[in-house]
Amino acid sequence: MRGTMLWFNEEQHHGVITTDDGEQLQVLRSGFVESAPEGPCGGLVVEFDVAEDGSGRRAEAVRLVPQVEQRRARRRGSHFH
């Protein structure tokens, strides 16, 4: 799936991603393929898998989409800001 980072709290090790369909999913620091984002990350485009357990759905295997693709999305007038 693809979505946008809303925020990530480095101290609490979790954040929220909104999917292209508008669903909000929690993401844990351990859910990132590489390191979790540092500093302001709202608006970063990400790709991820969705996992489900007894506490609900969450994002896993989160990967940042390269900046080139993010610039193209902004030019198309999408909601990625």
C-alpha positions, 0 to 999 in steps of 0.5 A: 500500500501507499500513504503519507506519514502524518507524524512520528514521535521519536521519543515514544517510538510510534506514529501515524500513517494515512493510507491513500484510502483515508484509513489511519494506521499506527506505525511503530519504530520497528515497523520501518525497513530502515531507520524511522524518520527523524525530525518533521516527517509529516507529508512524506510518502511511504509504501508499507504492508498492513498487519492485523492482530488482536489490537487492530491494523498497523503498518509494517515494512514501511519504506520511504518513497524516493523524493523524485516520486514525491515531487511528481505527486505534488505536481499532479495536485495530489494531497501529498504536501 
